Amino acid sequence: MSWHNPVIGEDIDRDKWNLLRVGPGGADVLARVRRNQTGEADVSLKNAESPLIPPPVTLPIAQAFEVAAEFARNLSK
C-alpha cells in the first residue's frame, strides 16, 4: 500500500491523498484524505462490498491519516 497525491491535468493536488493497494492488475483506492478550508481533513473510506462511497468524515489531519491507514490494514487481514 502507498499514499499518492493525484495528478489533475498537469498539476499535482497537494491537498488530497489517496491510499492505494497496488496489485498485478492495477491499483485500488482504499481511502481518500482531503485537506479542507479549515485545515482539518475529510476522510472517505471505501467499502469493498459496495460501489457507493459513504460521505466523508471531518477529523484533524493527523487523525484522518491514522483512521485511513487502520482501515486499510484491517482490509488486508
N, CA, C and O atoms as CSV, one atom per row, in Angstrom:
chain,resi,resn,atom,element,x,y,z
A,1,MET,N,N,0.841,-1.173,0.000
A,1,MET,CA,C,0.000,0.000,0.000
A,1,MET,C,C,0.885,1.234,0.000
A,1,MET,O,O,2.000,1.223,0.523
A,2,SER,N,N,0.370,2.285,-0.591
A,2,SER,CA,C,1.131,3.532,-0.617
A,2,SER,C,C,0.187,4.726,-0.728
A,2,SER,O,O,-0.951,4.608,-1.183
A,3,TRP,N,N,0.699,5.882,-0.294
A,3,TRP,CA,C,-0.035,7.136,-0.414
A,3,TRP,C,C,0.346,7.789,-1.730
A,3,TRP,O,O,1.485,7.670,-2.182
A,4,HIS,N,N,-0.601,8.476,-2.340
A,4,HIS,CA,C,-0.376,9.078,-3.653
A,4,HIS,C,C,-1.151,10.385,-3.736
A,4,HIS,O,O,-2.338,10.429,-3.413
A,5,ASN,N,N,-0.477,11.453,-4.170
A,5,ASN,CA,C,-1.180,12.703,-4.487
A,5,ASN,C,C,-1.662,12.598,-5.925
A,5,ASN,O,O,-0.849,12.358,-6.817
A,6,PRO,N,N,-2.963,12.770,-6.184
A,6,PRO,CA,C,-3.457,12.654,-7.558
A,6,PRO,C,C,-2.967,13.791,-8.452
A,6,PRO,O,O,-2.708,14.902,-7.989
A,7,VAL,N,N,-2.849,13.490,-9.721
A,7,VAL,CA,C,-2.471,14.485,-10.723
A,7,VAL,C,C,-3.742,14.925,-11.437
A,7,VAL,O,O,-4.491,14.099,-11.960
A,8,ILE,N,N,-3.976,16.233,-11.453
A,8,ILE,CA,C,-5.132,16.814,-12.133
A,8,ILE,C,C,-4.580,17.637,-13.296
A,8,ILE,O,O,-3.980,18.692,-13.087
A,9,GLY,N,N,-4.783,17.156,-14.510
A,9,GLY,CA,C,-4.196,17.833,-15.662
A,9,GLY,C,C,-2.681,17.718,-15.583
A,9,GLY,O,O,-2.134,16.616,-15.625
A,10,GLU,N,N,-2.007,18.853,-15.469
A,10,GLU,CA,C,-0.550,18.858,-15.336
A,10,GLU,C,C,-0.110,19.175,-13.914
A,10,GLU,O,O,1.087,19.310,-13.660
A,11,ASP,N,N,-1.045,19.297,-12.985
A,11,ASP,CA,C,-0.728,19.701,-11.620
A,11,ASP,C,C,-0.963,18.566,-10.631
A,11,ASP,O,O,-1.868,17.749,-10.802
A,12,ILE,N,N,-0.132,18.530,-9.595
A,12,ILE,CA,C,-0.307,17.576,-8.502
A,12,ILE,C,C,-1.160,18.249,-7.440
A,12,ILE,O,O,-0.868,19.370,-7.025
A,13,ASP,N,N,-2.208,17.574,-6.999
A,13,ASP,CA,C,-3.097,18.110,-5.964
A,13,ASP,C,C,-2.486,17.810,-4.600
A,13,ASP,O,O,-2.590,16.687,-4.107
A,14,ARG,N,N,-1.848,18.811,-3.988
A,14,ARG,CA,C,-1.150,18.630,-2.712
A,14,ARG,C,C,-2.093,18.647,-1.517
A,14,ARG,O,O,-1.643,18.461,-0.386
A,15,ASP,N,N,-3.381,18.863,-1.732
A,15,ASP,CA,C,-4.358,18.869,-0.648
A,15,ASP,C,C,-5.178,17.585,-0.610
A,15,ASP,O,O,-6.128,17.479,0.166
A,16,LYS,N,N,-4.820,16.611,-1.438
A,16,LYS,CA,C,-5.574,15.359,-1.499
A,16,LYS,C,C,-4.587,14.196,-1.563
A,16,LYS,O,O,-3.578,14.257,-2.266
A,17,TRP,N,N,-4.899,13.131,-0.814
A,17,TRP,CA,C,-4.079,11.929,-0.810
A,17,TRP,C,C,-4.978,10.723,-0.984
A,17,TRP,O,O,-6.046,10.642,-0.379
A,18,ASN,N,N,-4.545,9.791,-1.809
A,18,ASN,CA,C,-5.248,8.523,-1.986
A,18,ASN,C,C,-4.379,7.422,-1.394
A,18,ASN,O,O,-3.169,7.394,-1.619
A,19,LEU,N,N,-4.987,6.525,-0.644
A,19,LEU,CA,C,-4.282,5.354,-0.135
A,19,LEU,C,C,-4.561,4.219,-1.112
A,19,LEU,O,O,-5.698,3.768,-1.247
A,20,LEU,N,N,-3.513,3.764,-1.790
A,20,LEU,CA,C,-3.652,2.772,-2.854
A,20,LEU,C,C,-3.177,1.400,-2.409
A,20,LEU,O,O,-2.192,1.273,-1.683
A,21,ARG,N,N,-3.892,0.378,-2.854
A,21,ARG,CA,C,-3.418,-1.004,-2.751
A,21,ARG,C,C,-3.055,-1.396,-4.173
A,21,ARG,O,O,-3.918,-1.466,-5.048
A,22,VAL,N,N,-1.778,-1.649,-4.395
A,22,VAL,CA,C,-1.280,-1.952,-5.736
A,22,VAL,C,C,-1.194,-3.462,-5.904
A,22,VAL,O,O,-0.644,-4.167,-5.058
A,23,GLY,N,N,-1.745,-3.940,-7.003
A,23,GLY,CA,C,-1.712,-5.367,-7.304
A,23,GLY,C,C,-1.284,-5.594,-8.733
A,23,GLY,O,O,-1.006,-4.637,-9.456
A,24,PRO,N,N,-1.225,-6.847,-9.157
A,24,PRO,CA,C,-0.766,-7.144,-10.514
A,24,PRO,C,C,-1.682,-6.580,-11.600
A,24,PRO,O,O,-1.229,-6.321,-12.715
A,25,GLY,N,N,-2.960,-6.390,-11.288
A,25,GLY,CA,C,-3.893,-5.893,-12.291
A,25,GLY,C,C,-4.126,-4.391,-12.234
A,25,GLY,O,O,-4.921,-3.862,-13.011
A,26,GLY,N,N,-3.450,-3.702,-11.335
A,26,GLY,CA,C,-3.648,-2.262,-11.202
A,26,GLY,C,C,-3.702,-1.862,-9.740
A,26,GLY,O,O,-3.224,-2.589,-8.869
A,27,ALA,N,N,-4.283,-0.710,-9.480
A,27,ALA,CA,C,-4.341,-0.184,-8.116
A,27,ALA,C,C,-5.782,0.137,-7.739
A,27,ALA,O,O,-6.568,0.589,-8.571
A,28,ASP,N,N,-6.116,-0.102,-6.485
A,28,ASP,CA,C,-7.427,0.241,-5.938
A,28,ASP,C,C,-7.255,1.349,-4.914
A,28,ASP,O,O,-6.334,1.302,-4.099
A,29,VAL,N,N,-8.128,2.343,-4.946
A,29,VAL,CA,C,-8.132,3.390,-3.928
A,29,VAL,C,C,-8.943,2.871,-2.744
A,29,VAL,O,O,-10.136,2.597,-2.877
A,30,LEU,N,N,-8.293,2.736,-1.585
A,30,LEU,CA,C,-8.962,2.244,-0.384
A,30,LEU,C,C,-9.528,3.384,0.452
A,30,LEU,O,O,-10.565,3.237,1.099
A,31,ALA,N,N,-8.838,4.524,0.433
A,31,ALA,CA,C,-9.271,5.669,1.235
A,31,ALA,C,C,-8.771,6.951,0.586
A,31,ALA,O,O,-7.778,6.962,-0.141
A,32,ARG,N,N,-9.487,8.025,0.871
A,32,ARG,CA,C,-9.085,9.352,0.389
A,32,ARG,C,C,-9.059,10.310,1.569
A,32,ARG,O,O,-9.967,10.314,2.401
A,33,VAL,N,N,-8.012,11.118,1.632
A,33,VAL,CA,C,-7.907,12.172,2.638
A,33,VAL,C,C,-7.761,13.481,1.878
A,33,VAL,O,O,-6.922,13.600,0.985
A,34,ARG,N,N,-8.582,14.460,2.237
A,34,ARG,CA,C,-8.557,15.755,1.548
A,34,ARG,C,C,-8.549,16.866,2.585
A,34,ARG,O,O,-9.436,16.937,3.436
A,35,ARG,N,N,-7.531,17.746,2.512
A,35,ARG,CA,C,-7.466,18.894,3.415
A,35,ARG,C,C,-8.580,19.860,3.041
A,35,ARG,O,O,-8.743,20.207,1.872
A,36,ASN,N,N,-9.349,20.293,4.041
A,36,ASN,CA,C,-10.453,21.212,3.761
A,36,ASN,C,C,-10.069,22.651,4.109
A,36,ASN,O,O,-8.929,22.913,4.495
A,37,GLN,N,N,-11.004,23.572,3.975
A,37,GLN,CA,C,-10.746,25.009,4.170
A,37,GLN,C,C,-10.327,25.348,5.597
A,37,GLN,O,O,-9.630,26.339,5.816
A,38,THR,N,N,-10.743,24.534,6.572
A,38,THR,CA,C,-10.439,24.827,7.974
A,38,THR,C,C,-9.092,24.275,8.408
A,38,THR,O,O,-8.676,24.497,9.545
A,39,GLY,N,N,-8.397,23.558,7.524
A,39,GLY,CA,C,-7.114,22.961,7.870
A,39,GLY,C,C,-7.248,21.555,8.416
A,39,GLY,O,O,-6.246,20.884,8.667
A,40,GLU,N,N,-8.487,21.100,8.603
A,40,GLU,CA,C,-8.709,19.718,9.004
A,40,GLU,C,C,-8.778,18.876,7.730
A,40,GLU,O,O,-8.470,19.358,6.641
A,41,ALA,N,N,-9.181,17.630,7.877
A,41,ALA,CA,C,-9.212,16.749,6.710
A,41,ALA,C,C,-10.532,16.008,6.642
A,41,ALA,O,O,-11.098,15.623,7.665
A,42,ASP,N,N,-11.011,15.815,5.430
A,42,ASP,CA,C,-12.184,14.992,5.163
A,42,ASP,C,C,-11.665,13.636,4.698
A,42,ASP,O,O,-10.917,13.552,3.724
A,43,VAL,N,N,-12.060,12.582,5.393
A,43,VAL,CA,C,-11.586,11.241,5.044
A,43,VAL,C,C,-12.763,10.411,4.544
A,43,VAL,O,O,-13.822,10.370,5.169
A,44,SER,N,N,-12.555,9.744,3.397
A,44,SER,CA,C,-13.552,8.845,2.806
A,44,SER,C,C,-12.950,7.453,2.764
A,44,SER,O,O,-11.828,7.265,2.293
A,45,LEU,N,N,-13.704,6.478,3.259
A,45,LEU,CA,C,-13.251,5.093,3.282
A,45,LEU,C,C,-14.109,4.276,2.334
A,45,LEU,O,O,-15.334,4.391,2.346
A,46,LYS,N,N,-13.472,3.453,1.512
A,46,LYS,CA,C,-14.195,2.669,0.511
A,46,LYS,C,C,-14.624,1.332,1.101
A,46,LYS,O,O,-13.811,0.607,1.674
A,47,ASN,N,N,-15.899,1.014,0.956
A,47,ASN,CA,C,-16.419,-0.287,1.361
A,47,ASN,C,C,-16.311,-1.214,0.157
A,47,ASN,O,O,-16.964,-0.989,-0.863
A,48,ALA,N,N,-15.499,-2.240,0.270
A,48,ALA,CA,C,-15.250,-3.141,-0.863
A,48,ALA,C,C,-16.506,-3.872,-1.322
A,48,ALA,O,O,-16.574,-4.329,-2.463
A,49,GLU,N,N,-17.500,-3.987,-0.446
A,49,GLU,CA,C,-18.713,-4.722,-0.797
A,49,GLU,C,C,-19.777,-3.837,-1.428
A,49,GLU,O,O,-20.856,-4.320,-1.773
A,50,SER,N,N,-19.492,-2.559,-1.584
A,50,SER,CA,C,-20.479,-1.637,-2.136
A,50,SER,C,C,-19.812,-0.688,-3.127
A,50,SER,O,O,-18.701,-0.221,-2.874
A,51,PRO,N,N,-20.467,-0.394,-4.248
A,51,PRO,CA,C,-19.905,0.569,-5.197
A,51,PRO,C,C,-20.018,2.008,-4.692
A,51,PRO,O,O,-19.384,2.912,-5.236
A,52,LEU,N,N,-20.825,2.218,-3.653
A,52,LEU,CA,C,-21.019,3.564,-3.118
A,52,LEU,C,C,-19.947,3.896,-2.089
A,52,LEU,O,O,-19.531,3.037,-1.312
A,53,ILE,N,N,-19.508,5.145,-2.092
A,53,ILE,CA,C,-18.563,5.618,-1.088
A,53,ILE,C,C,-19.344,6.464,-0.098
A,53,ILE,O,O,-20.003,7.426,-0.492
A,54,PRO,N,N,-19.279,6.113,1.203
A,54,PRO,CA,C,-20.032,6.891,2.184
A,54,PRO,C,C,-19.530,8.328,2.255
A,54,PRO,O,O,-18.411,8.614,1.828
A,55,PRO,N,N,-20.344,9.233,2.790
A,55,PRO,CA,C,-19.908,10.625,2.890
A,55,PRO,C,C,-18.648,10.738,3.747
A,55,PRO,O,O,-18.444,9.933,4.656
A,56,PRO,N,N,-17.808,11.727,3.466
A,56,PRO,CA,C,-16.570,11.876,4.237
A,56,PRO,C,C,-16.847,12.302,5.677
A,56,PRO,O,O,-17.881,12.892,5.990
A,57,VAL,N,N,-15.889,11.982,6.535
A,57,VAL,CA,C,-15.914,12.380,7.936
A,57,VAL,C,C,-14.792,13.387,8.137
A,57,VAL,O,O,-13.684,13.178,7.642
A,58,THR,N,N,-15.056,14.480,8.854
A,58,THR,CA,C,-14.042,15.505,9.095
A,58,THR,C,C,-13.328,15.232,10.412
A,58,THR,O,O,-13.961,15.061,11.454
A,59,LEU,N,N,-12.000,15.193,10.348
A,59,LEU,CA,C,-11.153,14.923,11.507
A,59,LEU,C,C,-9.925,15.825,11.450
A,59,LEU,O,O,-9.621,16.380,10.394
A,60,PRO,N,N,-9.205,15.983,12.580
A,60,PRO,CA,C,-7.888,16.622,12.496
A,60,PRO,C,C,-7.026,15.828,11.511
A,60,PRO,O,O,-7.153,14.607,11.418
A,61,ILE,N,N,-6.159,16.513,10.785
A,61,ILE,CA,C,-5.476,15.878,9.651
A,61,ILE,C,C,-4.662,14.646,10.055
A,61,ILE,O,O,-4.688,13.643,9.343
A,62,ALA,N,N,-3.944,14.698,11.175
A,62,ALA,CA,C,-3.158,13.534,11.600
A,62,ALA,C,C,-4.072,12.350,11.906
A,62,ALA,O,O,-3.764,11.213,11.549
A,63,GLN,N,N,-5.180,12.617,12.559
A,63,GLN,CA,C,-6.124,11.547,12.892
A,63,GLN,C,C,-6.758,10.968,11.627
A,63,GLN,O,O,-7.026,9.768,11.567
A,64,ALA,N,N,-6.998,11.797,10.628
A,64,ALA,CA,C,-7.571,11.314,9.364
A,64,ALA,C,C,-6.647,10.290,8.707
A,64,ALA,O,O,-7.108,9.265,8.206
A,65,PHE,N,N,-5.335,10.569,8.712
A,65,PHE,CA,C,-4.383,9.612,8.146
A,65,PHE,C,C,-4.348,8.325,8.967
A,65,PHE,O,O,-4.262,7.233,8.405
A,66,GLU,N,N,-4.415,8.448,10.297
A,66,GLU,CA,C,-4.417,7.260,11.155
A,66,GLU,C,C,-5.643,6.389,10.891
A,66,GLU,O,O,-5.531,5.168,10.784
A,67,VAL,N,N,-6.810,7.018,10.785
A,67,VAL,CA,C,-8.052,6.277,10.534
A,67,VAL,C,C,-7.986,5.574,9.178
A,67,VAL,O,O,-8.359,4.406,9.064
A,68,ALA,N,N,-7.516,6.281,8.157
A,68,ALA,CA,C,-7.420,5.687,6.820
A,68,ALA,C,C,-6.439,4.515,6.806
A,68,ALA,O,O,-6.722,3.476,6.209
A,69,ALA,N,N,-5.289,4.679,7.462
A,69,ALA,CA,C,-4.290,3.606,7.486
A,69,ALA,C,C,-4.806,2.388,8.247
A,69,ALA,O,O,-4.608,1.255,7.806
A,70,GLU,N,N,-5.462,2.607,9.380
A,70,GLU,CA,C,-6.015,1.490,10.155
A,70,GLU,C,C,-7.096,0.758,9.357
A,70,GLU,O,O,-7.164,-0.471,9.371
A,71,PHE,N,N,-7.931,1.518,8.669
A,71,PHE,CA,C,-8.969,0.929,7.817
A,71,PHE,C,C,-8.335,0.019,6.758
A,71,PHE,O,O,-8.789,-1.105,6.546
A,72,ALA,N,N,-7.285,0.513,6.097
A,72,ALA,CA,C,-6.617,-0.266,5.050
A,72,ALA,C,C,-5.943,-1.507,5.628
A,72,ALA,O,O,-5.991,-2.577,5.022
A,73,ARG,N,N,-5.316,-1.372,6.797
A,73,ARG,CA,C,-4.689,-2.543,7.429
A,73,ARG,C,C,-5.724,-3.625,7.726
A,73,ARG,O,O,-5.470,-4.811,7.514
A,74,ASN,N,N,-6.885,-3.212,8.214
A,74,ASN,CA,C,-7.934,-4.182,8.532
A,74,ASN,C,C,-8.477,-4.871,7.283
A,74,ASN,O,O,-8.875,-6.035,7.341
A,75,LEU,N,N,-8.497,-4.164,6.155
A,75,LEU,CA,C,-8.955,-4.780,4.899
A,75,LEU,C,C,-8.004,-5.872,4.427
A,75,LEU,O,O,-8.431,-6.850,3.813
A,76,SER,N,N,-6.724,-5.705,4.712
A,76,SER,CA,C,-5.738,-6.651,4.189
A,76,SER,C,C,-5.540,-7.862,5.098
A,76,SER,O,O,-4.703,-8.716,4.804
A,77,LYS,N,N,-6.292,-7.954,6.195
A,77,LYS,CA,C,-6.155,-9.114,7.104
A,77,LYS,C,C,-6.977,-10.278,6.610
A,77,LYS,O,O,-6.989,-11.336,7.239
